[in-house]
Amino acid sequence: MLKRRDFIKLGLSGAALASLNRGCQEKSQPAPPYHSDEVTELTDGRTLYDDFDGNGNLQTYNNQNLAEAGRLNSQLWVGSQGAEVVQDPAGQALLAVVNEEGERVEYRSAKRLVWLGARNGQHDAQNGLLSIKKGGVYGSAEVMPSGGGGWVLRLSSSLTHLMGCLLASPREIAFADFKTFGADVMVSSTSTARSFYAALDYHTTIPEQPPGKSWVSDIGLHKLASGELYLFAQCLNVNAGNGAYLRLGQAQFDSWYTVRQDIVTWREDPTLKDNELRIKYYVNGVLKGTEFPVDSELLLDPNRTGWGPNRLLINYVVEADGEGVVFFDNIKGVYRNRIS
């Protein structure tokens, strides 16, 4: 548990987020509406939002993706300077392992891969709890050369503030509708910033708590001034100075990690009250942490929150003197699907 001054140092302010410029680099021209009485629906949040290779935001009415290869579609993204779509810098040096859910697991030299139980316990899978026995085999994977042909989002920053891109399809969604926010994340070994982090960020302001600073929930990779890199999650109210900061395990530079955070309400878990909220943090499909925000009742009431809630891909430089370089790929999250 961090002290208040640590939260203020690590937390993200609404003012910093509000400074994000409208539009990302490599904008495309918005497509005209299909017709005036179009019908839309929110996806379940596990659907591909954008993989920067032309897949994501599938529109049912014409079976076309809004996502575009090699660029940030302006209907999907709002961002700032320092954001660009580039070729995967790790693609030519790595192989990819894809499991049954399409989640990528990275490795360097193995010719085949299976999942073994590291210890006895239970894994919180999408379809319920799965009993794990140490040494048991619980899956295999197909080995596929990555080919180095994929596009990814690169965020670079040398300023001590937040920069990044907001998911804009739609931009603001009630917490009860967020469901899942996931992506592949990588931190470059070329980074020279002393301390920074790359994360998937839920963010909102709280007007009823003057001066209305931000509430955030993040999961991603954090590089310390010591040079250490580890996976982390944080769930905190910057205004009130309370919350939790979780270390989720050691990490390596230039390696992809699949991270996600799930918003769970009584709709998904009947044991929760209608004013309760649970956030579940996953790394490579494995549940690593769970938090019950003390602000659950407030967050679930749209009348008590201000700017947001929003979803962002962020690069947050904590200490100056250098540049932080991070990459994102295969974004998953809620979007409005045009169905007629």
Secondary structure, DSSP 4 states (H G I P E B T S, - for coil): ---HHHHHHHS--HHHHHTPPSS-SS--PPPPPS-TT--EEE--S-SEEE-SBS--SEETTTTEES--BTS--TTTEE--TTEEEEE-TTGGG-EEEE-TT--EEEESS-S--EEE-SSSEEEEETTEEEEE-TT-EEEE-EEEE-TT--EEEEEEE-SSSEEEEEE-TTS---GGGT-EEEEEEEE-TT---SEEEEEEEEEEE-TTSTTT-EEEEEEEEEE-TTS-EEEEEEEEETTTTEEEEEEEEE--TT--EEEEEEEE-TTT-TTS-TT--EEEEEETTEEEEEE--TTHHHHT-GGG--S--EEEEEEEEEE-SS-EEEEEEEEE---EEE--
